[in-house]
């Protein structure tokens, strides 16, 4: 309840950084996963965001941008997706 799920698929063990920005470009939250750990393993991965910023406060409802960067043995890849928060 009250969570947004960010799903992605990796081809290899990869270092993954997920950064969430508001629509003005300010960083709201960042997740980091080491290669081979939960969130950095090959295959499907899902990260739950509880709509809190890095300070622990709930963010405002509205649109946000999720940037997922994966760096593995075959190079790096960045995807950007729009996500919404509804309270």
C-alpha positions as CSV (number, residue, x, y, z in Angstrom):
1,X,0.0,0.0,0.0
2,X,1.3,3.4,-0.9
3,X,4.3,2.0,-2.9
4,X,5.5,2.5,-6.4
5,X,7.3,-0.4,-8.0
6,X,10.1,0.1,-10.5
7,X,10.8,-3.0,-12.5
8,X,13.7,-3.7,-14.9
9,X,15.6,-6.7,-16.3
10,X,19.3,-7.2,-16.3
11,X,21.4,-9.5,-18.7
12,X,24.3,-9.8,-16.3
13,X,25.3,-9.0,-12.7
14,X,25.4,-5.2,-12.7
15,X,25.8,-2.2,-10.4
16,X,22.5,-0.4,-10.5
17,X,21.6,3.1,-9.4
18,X,18.0,4.3,-9.4
19,X,17.6,8.0,-9.0
20,X,14.2,9.6,-8.7
21,X,13.7,13.3,-9.6
22,X,10.8,15.7,-9.3
23,X,9.6,17.5,-12.5
24,X,11.9,20.4,-11.7
25,X,14.9,18.2,-11.9
26,X,15.7,18.0,-8.2
27,X,16.9,14.6,-6.8
28,X,14.3,13.1,-4.4
29,X,15.6,9.6,-3.7
30,X,18.4,7.4,-4.7
31,X,18.8,3.6,-4.5
32,X,22.1,1.8,-5.1
33,X,22.6,-2.0,-5.6
34,X,26.0,-3.8,-5.9
35,X,26.6,-6.2,-8.7
36,X,25.2,-9.6,-7.8
37,X,23.2,-8.3,-4.8
38,X,19.4,-8.0,-4.7
39,X,18.5,-5.5,-7.4
40,X,21.8,-6.1,-9.3
41,X,21.2,-9.7,-10.4
42,X,20.5,-11.0,-13.9
43,X,16.9,-11.4,-14.8
44,X,13.9,-9.4,-13.6
45,X,14.3,-7.1,-10.7
46,X,11.7,-5.0,-8.8
47,X,12.4,-2.1,-6.4
48,X,9.6,-0.7,-4.1
49,X,9.6,3.0,-3.4
50,X,7.6,4.0,-0.4
51,X,7.1,7.6,-1.7
52,X,9.6,9.0,0.8
53,X,12.6,11.2,0.0
54,X,16.1,10.7,1.2
55,X,15.3,12.6,4.4
56,X,12.4,10.2,5.2
57,X,9.5,12.6,4.4
58,X,6.7,11.7,2.1
59,X,6.9,13.5,-1.3
60,X,4.0,15.4,-2.8
61,X,1.6,13.6,-5.0
62,X,2.3,14.1,-8.7
63,X,4.7,13.1,-11.4
64,X,8.3,12.1,-11.0
65,X,11.1,10.8,-13.2
66,X,13.0,7.5,-12.5
67,X,16.5,7.1,-14.0
68,X,17.8,3.6,-13.9
69,X,21.5,3.1,-14.7
70,X,23.0,-0.4,-14.9
71,X,26.7,-0.9,-15.3
72,X,27.9,-4.4,-16.1
73,X,30.7,-6.3,-17.9
74,X,29.2,-5.5,-21.3
75,X,28.9,-1.8,-20.7
76,X,26.3,0.5,-19.2
77,X,22.7,1.4,-20.0
78,X,20.4,4.2,-18.8
79,X,16.6,4.1,-19.0
80,X,14.3,7.0,-18.0
81,X,10.6,6.5,-17.1
82,X,7.8,8.7,-15.8
83,X,6.2,7.6,-12.6
84,X,3.3,9.0,-10.5
85,X,2.7,9.2,-6.8
86,X,-0.9,9.2,-5.5
87,X,-1.6,9.5,-1.7
